[in-house]
Amino acid sequence: MNPESPGDTPSPAEPRREPLDAASSRTQPLREVLEFGREHLALVLVAGVVAIGIAVTYLTRAQAHSIPLTVATPVVTASASASGPAATSGGEVPTASPSAPSTPRMIVVQVLGPVKRPGVITVPEGTRVTEAIARCGGLTPSAAPGDLNLAAILHDADQVVIGTRARPGGAVRGGDPAADPAASASLSAGQPVDLNAATAEQLDQIPGIGPITAQKILDWRDQHGRFTAVTELREIDGIGAKTFARIAPHVCI
């Protein structure tokens, strides 16, 4: 063997280098994992934001459709004292019971003359003449009430007489002298009594007229409507010349 020359002294061993292709193949999976994570992280964030928005929308709609609770308010009665409402044993405040409507007093009146259903009717107190006429079916074509006060308020036992075309007019005759102050004053003062407004009791107080004759006078008025002259008393059965002479100074029309 030839001796080694000084220039042939071997250099220290150099580290072994792997081929470039082998190193790249080892790091490639790590890069792919990192790249996959970045791309899908953005998608996950977007999906999370969308999910949160859907949840907020759902909760908002659920609150908008919620049914509020109804709280009962206690009712204080009118009879409660100033210190506070009186409570029952159960702690509840009693409600005020509505008062029953008052029933009007009923009166009986008579409607005579040209109405469809003349006769005695029962009406509430405070009824007016025009209402009583309507209860009797209204006026007939032959009616002529004239100056009859259709707005007059009727009282118990009043009599409404309606005139006809032959004898226009009418009158409201009080069944009680106290219901006709003018007639009562005439009797007490000795003044003539109106034949068309006097009641049977008032006629009975006139000299020459008793209960029977007074009723005949009322019947005559019912048939003819009203007196137009005092002399028409002579048409009534039982009133002769002498009786008429006694009655005439005490009556008028």
C-alpha positions as CSV (number, residue, x, y, z in Angstrom):
1,M,0.0,0.0,0.0
2,N,1.2,3.5,-0.7
3,P,1.7,5.7,2.2
4,E,-1.0,8.4,2.4
5,S,0.2,11.7,1.5
6,P,-0.3,14.5,3.9
7,G,-2.8,16.1,1.6
8,D,-4.9,13.0,1.8
9,T,-5.7,13.3,5.5
10,P,-9.5,12.5,5.7
11,S,-11.8,15.4,6.8
12,P,-14.2,14.9,9.7
13,A,-17.4,13.2,8.9
14,E,-20.1,15.5,7.7
15,P,-23.7,15.1,9.0
16,R,-26.0,13.1,6.8
17,R,-28.5,15.2,5.0
18,E,-31.8,13.8,4.0
19,P,-33.1,14.4,0.6
20,L,-35.3,17.5,0.1
21,D,-38.2,15.5,-1.1
22,A,-38.3,13.3,2.0
23,A,-38.4,16.3,4.4
24,S,-41.1,18.0,2.4
25,S,-43.2,14.8,2.5
26,R,-43.0,14.8,6.3
27,T,-44.1,18.4,6.8
28,Q,-46.9,18.3,4.2
29,P,-49.5,16.7,6.5
30,L,-48.9,19.4,9.2
31,R,-49.4,22.1,6.6
32,E,-52.5,20.5,5.4
33,V,-53.9,20.3,8.9
34,L,-53.1,24.0,9.6
35,E,-54.7,25.1,6.3
36,F,-57.8,23.0,6.9
37,G,-58.2,24.5,10.4
38,R,-58.0,28.2,9.1
39,E,-60.6,27.7,6.4
40,H,-63.1,25.9,8.5
41,L,-62.6,28.2,11.5
42,A,-64.1,31.0,9.5
43,L,-67.0,28.9,8.5
44,V,-67.6,27.8,12.1
45,L,-67.6,31.5,13.2
46,V,-70.1,32.5,10.5
47,A,-72.3,29.5,11.4
48,G,-72.2,30.6,15.1
49,V,-73.2,34.2,14.3
50,V,-76.1,32.9,12.2
51,A,-77.2,30.6,15.0
52,I,-77.1,33.3,17.6
53,G,-79.2,35.6,15.3
54,I,-81.8,32.9,14.8
55,A,-81.9,32.3,18.6
56,V,-82.4,36.0,19.3
57,T,-85.1,36.3,16.7
58,Y,-87.0,33.3,18.2
59,L,-86.8,34.6,21.7
60,T,-88.0,38.1,20.6
61,R,-91.1,36.6,18.8
62,A,-91.8,34.3,21.8
63,Q,-91.9,37.4,24.1
64,A,-94.1,39.4,21.7
65,H,-96.7,36.6,21.7
66,S,-96.6,36.1,25.4
67,I,-100.0,36.4,27.2
68,P,-100.0,39.0,30.0
69,L,-101.4,37.9,33.3
70,T,-104.7,39.5,34.4
71,V,-104.7,40.9,37.9
72,A,-108.1,41.1,39.6
73,T,-108.8,44.6,41.0
74,P,-110.9,44.6,44.2
75,V,-114.2,46.5,44.0
76,V,-114.9,48.8,46.9
77,T,-118.5,49.0,47.9
78,A,-120.3,52.3,48.4
79,S,-121.0,51.5,52.0
80,A,-117.3,51.1,52.9
81,S,-116.2,53.4,55.7
82,A,-113.6,56.1,55.2
83,S,-110.9,54.0,56.9
84,G,-111.1,51.3,54.2
85,P,-113.4,48.7,52.6
86,A,-114.9,46.0,54.8
87,A,-113.4,42.6,54.0
88,T,-115.2,39.3,54.4
89,S,-113.8,36.4,56.4
90,G,-112.0,35.1,53.2
91,G,-110.2,38.4,52.7
92,E,-112.3,39.4,49.7
93,V,-114.0,42.8,49.3
94,P,-117.7,42.4,48.8
95,T,-119.1,44.0,45.6
96,A,-122.0,46.4,45.7
97,S,-125.2,44.8,44.6
98,P,-127.2,46.9,42.1
99,S,-130.3,48.4,43.5
100,A,-133.6,47.1,42.1
101,P,-135.4,49.6,39.9
102,S,-138.4,51.2,41.6
103,T,-141.8,50.2,40.2
104,P,-143.9,53.2,39.3
105,R,-147.3,53.6,40.9
106,M,-150.2,52.6,38.6
107,I,-153.3,54.7,38.3
108,V,-156.7,54.1,36.6
109,V,-158.1,56.6,34.1
110,Q,-161.0,56.6,31.7
111,V,-160.8,57.8,28.0
112,L,-164.1,58.7,26.3
113,G,-165.0,60.0,22.9
114,P,-163.7,59.2,19.4
115,V,-160.8,56.9,20.1
116,K,-160.4,53.4,18.7
117,R,-160.7,51.6,22.1
118,P,-162.4,53.9,24.6
119,G,-162.7,52.7,28.2
120,V,-160.9,52.4,31.5
121,I,-157.2,51.8,31.3
122,T,-154.3,51.4,33.8
123,V,-151.3,53.5,33.2
124,P,-148.2,54.5,35.2
125,E,-148.4,57.6,37.4
126,G,-147.3,60.7,35.4
127,T,-148.8,59.5,32.1
128,R,-149.9,62.4,29.9
129,V,-153.2,62.7,28.0
130,T,-151.6,62.0,24.6
131,E,-150.1,58.8,26.0
132,A,-153.4,57.7,27.3
133,I,-155.0,58.3,24.0
134,A,-152.3,56.3,22.3
135,R,-153.0,53.4,24.7
136,C,-156.6,53.5,23.5
137,G,-155.6,53.1,19.9
138,G,-155.4,56.7,19.0
139,L,-158.0,59.2,17.7
140,T,-160.5,58.3,15.0
141,P,-161.2,60.4,12.0
142,S,-164.2,62.0,13.7
143,A,-162.1,63.3,16.6
144,A,-161.8,67.1,17.2
145,P,-159.9,67.6,20.5
146,G,-159.9,71.3,20.0
147,D,-158.1,73.0,23.0
148,L,-157.8,69.8,25.0
149,N,-154.4,69.9,26.7
150,L,-152.7,66.8,25.3
151,A,-149.7,67.4,27.5
152,A,-151.6,67.4,30.8
153,I,-150.5,64.9,33.4
154,L,-153.2,62.5,34.5
155,H,-154.1,61.5,38.1
156,D,-155.9,58.5,39.5
157,A,-159.6,58.4,38.5
158,D,-159.2,61.2,35.9
159,Q,-161.5,61.1,32.9
160,V,-160.4,62.2,29.5
161,V,-163.2,63.4,27.2
162,I,-162.4,64.0,23.5
163,G,-164.6,66.2,21.4
164,T,-166.1,65.3,18.0
165,R,-166.4,67.3,14.8
166,A,-170.0,68.1,15.8
167,R,-168.9,69.2,19.3
168,P,-165.2,70.1,19.1
169,G,-163.1,70.3,22.3
170,G,-162.4,68.1,25.2
171,A,-161.6,68.1,28.9
172,V,-159.8,66.3,31.6
173,R,-162.1,65.7,34.5
174,G,-160.6,65.0,37.9
175,G,-162.0,62.1,39.8
176,D,-161.0,63.7,43.1
177,P,-161.9,67.4,43.9
178,A,-158.4,67.7,45.4
179,A,-157.0,66.9,42.0
180,D,-158.7,69.9,40.5
181,P,-157.8,72.9,42.7
182,A,-159.8,75.4,40.5
183,A,-163.0,73.4,40.9
184,S,-162.5,73.0,44.6
185,A,-162.0,76.7,45.0
186,S,-165.2,77.4,43.1
187,L,-167.2,75.2,45.3
188,S,-165.8,76.7,48.5
189,A,-166.3,80.3,47.3
190,G,-169.8,79.6,45.9
191,Q,-168.8,80.3,42.4
192,P,-170.4,78.5,39.4
193,V,-169.1,75.1,38.6
194,D,-167.9,74.3,35.0
195,L,-170.2,71.6,33.7
196,N,-167.5,70.3,31.4
197,A,-164.9,69.8,34.2
198,A,-166.9,69.0,37.3
199,T,-166.8,65.6,38.9
200,A,-169.8,63.7,40.2
201,E,-168.9,64.7,43.8
202,Q,-168.7,68.4,42.8
203,L,-172.1,68.2,40.9
204,D,-173.6,66.5,43.9
205,Q,-173.0,69.6,46.0
206,I,-175.0,71.8,43.7
207,P,-178.6,72.5,44.8
208,G,-181.1,70.4,42.8
209,I,-178.5,67.8,41.8
210,G,-178.2,64.5,43.7
211,P,-176.0,61.5,43.1
212,I,-178.3,60.1,40.4
213,T,-178.6,63.4,38.5
214,A,-174.9,64.0,38.8
215,Q,-174.2,60.6,37.1
216,K,-176.7,61.4,34.4
217,I,-174.9,64.7,33.7
218,L,-171.6,62.7,33.4
219,D,-173.3,60.2,31.1
220,W,-174.5,63.0,28.9
221,R,-171.0,64.4,28.6
222,D,-169.7,61.0,27.7
223,Q,-172.2,60.7,24.9
224,H,-172.0,64.3,23.5
225,G,-168.4,65.3,24.5
226,R,-169.1,68.6,26.2
227,F,-171.8,71.1,27.0
228,T,-172.0,74.1,24.8
229,A,-174.8,75.8,26.7
230,V,-176.2,75.5,30.2
231,T,-179.7,75.0,28.8
232,E,-178.6,71.6,27.5
233,L,-179.2,70.4,31.0
234,R,-182.9,70.3,30.1
235,E,-182.0,67.4,27.7
236,I,-181.2,65.2,30.7
237,D,-184.0,63.0,32.0
238,G,-185.1,64.2,35.5
239,I,-184.1,67.9,35.1
240,G,-187.3,69.8,34.5
241,A,-188.0,73.5,34.5
242,K,-188.0,73.9,38.3
243,T,-184.9,71.8,38.8
244,F,-183.1,73.6,36.1
245,A,-184.0,77.0,37.7
246,R,-182.3,75.8,40.9
247,I,-179.2,74.4,39.1
248,A,-178.6,77.2,36.5
249,P,-177.2,79.9,38.9
250,H,-174.5,77.5,40.1
251,V,-173.1,76.2,36.9
252,C,-171.4,77.5,33.8
253,I,-169.5,76.3,30.7
